[in-house]
Amino acid sequence: MDAAEVSVARLTADLFRAVAHPARVRVLEVLMSGESSVGVLAERLGMEISHLSHQLGVLRRAHLVVTRREGPMVYYSIRDPRLSQLLAVAKQMLVSSLEDSRDLLVTMGEADLQDVGARVDIGSSQ
């Protein structure tokens, strides 16, 4: 791997690290519907302003959100609309994985039930 590839890999990891917090995912999801002030975001998300400000700072430093100031108000918005596609693909992968796990659990449950049934049959024939 050359230096450019390493740099791209590092930057990609930084992007995922910036999104790797449930509060930040929720913030991004709300901002997908449009620009919002900190106060409105805090109310919609049920977050303390200090916690929200910290999360917004992480997202801003990662260049995922941008700010616009209007008097004393600061408004946040998504920098690149393709971020919604990234989050949508992540959710699709999660749903698929959960469905696979559910199917496996159902299969395992059926096998366990059959095993229990076989033991009950063996026990009742004695």
C-alpha positions as CSV (number, residue, x, y, z in Angstrom):
1,M,0.0,0.0,0.0
2,D,1.5,3.4,-0.9
3,A,1.2,6.5,1.2
4,A,-1.8,7.9,-0.7
5,E,-3.8,4.6,-0.1
6,V,-2.8,4.7,3.6
7,S,-4.0,8.3,3.9
8,V,-7.3,7.5,2.2
9,A,-7.8,4.5,4.5
10,R,-7.0,6.6,7.5
11,L,-9.5,9.4,6.4
12,T,-12.1,6.8,5.7
13,A,-11.6,5.3,9.2
14,D,-11.9,8.8,10.7
15,L,-15.2,9.4,8.9
16,F,-16.6,6.1,10.3
17,R,-15.2,7.0,13.8
18,A,-17.1,10.3,13.7
19,V,-20.3,8.6,12.9
20,A,-19.7,5.7,15.4
21,H,-21.9,7.0,18.2
22,P,-25.6,6.6,18.6
23,A,-26.2,10.3,19.5
24,R,-24.3,11.4,16.4
25,V,-26.3,9.0,14.2
26,R,-29.5,10.4,15.6
27,V,-28.3,14.0,15.0
28,L,-27.5,13.2,11.4
29,E,-30.8,11.6,10.9
30,V,-32.6,14.7,12.1
31,L,-30.4,16.9,10.0
32,M,-31.2,14.8,6.9
33,S,-34.6,16.5,6.9
34,G,-33.0,19.9,6.8
35,E,-31.1,22.6,8.6
36,S,-31.8,23.0,12.3
37,S,-30.8,25.2,15.2
38,V,-29.1,23.7,18.3
39,G,-32.2,24.4,20.4
40,V,-34.6,22.7,18.0
41,L,-32.2,19.7,17.7
42,A,-31.9,19.4,21.4
43,E,-35.7,19.4,21.8
44,R,-36.3,16.9,19.0
45,L,-33.6,14.6,20.2
46,G,-34.3,15.0,24.0
47,M,-30.6,15.8,24.6
48,E,-29.0,18.2,26.9
49,I,-27.5,21.2,25.1
50,S,-24.0,20.5,26.4
51,H,-24.1,16.8,25.2
52,L,-25.5,17.9,21.8
53,S,-22.9,20.6,21.4
54,H,-20.2,18.1,22.0
55,Q,-21.6,15.7,19.4
56,L,-22.1,18.5,16.9
57,G,-18.4,19.5,17.4
58,V,-17.3,16.0,16.6
59,L,-19.4,16.1,13.4
60,R,-18.2,19.6,12.4
61,R,-14.5,18.7,12.9
62,A,-15.1,15.6,10.7
63,H,-16.6,17.9,8.0
64,L,-19.9,16.1,8.1
65,V,-22.0,19.1,9.1
66,V,-21.6,22.8,8.4
67,T,-22.8,25.8,10.4
68,R,-24.5,29.0,9.5
69,R,-24.8,31.9,12.0
70,E,-27.8,34.2,12.1
71,G,-27.4,36.7,14.9
72,P,-27.0,34.7,18.1
73,M,-28.4,31.5,16.5
74,V,-26.3,28.8,15.0
75,Y,-27.8,26.5,12.4
76,Y,-26.4,23.1,11.4
77,S,-26.9,21.2,8.2
78,I,-25.5,18.2,6.5
79,R,-22.4,19.1,4.4
80,D,-22.8,16.3,1.8
81,P,-26.2,14.8,1.0
82,R,-24.6,11.5,0.1
83,L,-24.2,11.0,3.9
84,S,-27.9,9.9,3.9
85,Q,-27.0,7.1,1.4
86,L,-24.1,6.0,3.6
87,L,-26.4,5.8,6.7
88,A,-29.2,4.1,4.6
89,V,-26.8,1.4,3.4
90,A,-25.5,0.8,7.0
91,K,-29.1,0.4,8.2
92,Q,-29.9,-2.0,5.3
93,M,-26.8,-4.1,6.3
94,L,-27.9,-4.1,9.9
95,V,-31.5,-5.2,9.0
96,S,-30.1,-7.9,6.8
97,S,-27.8,-9.1,9.5
98,L,-30.6,-9.0,12.1
99,E,-32.9,-11.0,9.8
100,D,-30.1,-13.6,9.3
101,S,-29.7,-13.8,13.0
102,R,-33.4,-14.1,13.6
103,D,-33.6,-16.9,11.0
104,L,-30.7,-18.7,12.7
105,L,-32.3,-18.4,16.1
106,V,-35.6,-19.7,14.8
107,T,-33.8,-22.7,13.2
108,M,-31.8,-23.3,16.5
109,G,-35.1,-23.0,18.5
110,E,-36.8,-25.6,16.3
111,A,-33.8,-27.9,16.7
112,D,-33.9,-27.4,20.4
113,L,-37.6,-28.1,20.5
114,Q,-37.1,-31.3,18.5
115,D,-34.4,-32.4,20.8
116,V,-36.6,-31.7,23.9
117,G,-39.4,-33.6,22.2
118,A,-37.2,-36.6,21.5
119,R,-36.1,-36.6,25.2
120,V,-39.7,-36.4,26.3
121,D,-40.6,-39.3,24.0
122,I,-37.7,-41.4,25.3
123,G,-38.6,-40.6,28.9
124,S,-42.3,-41.5,28.5
125,S,-41.6,-44.9,26.9
126,Q,-39.9,-46.2,30.0
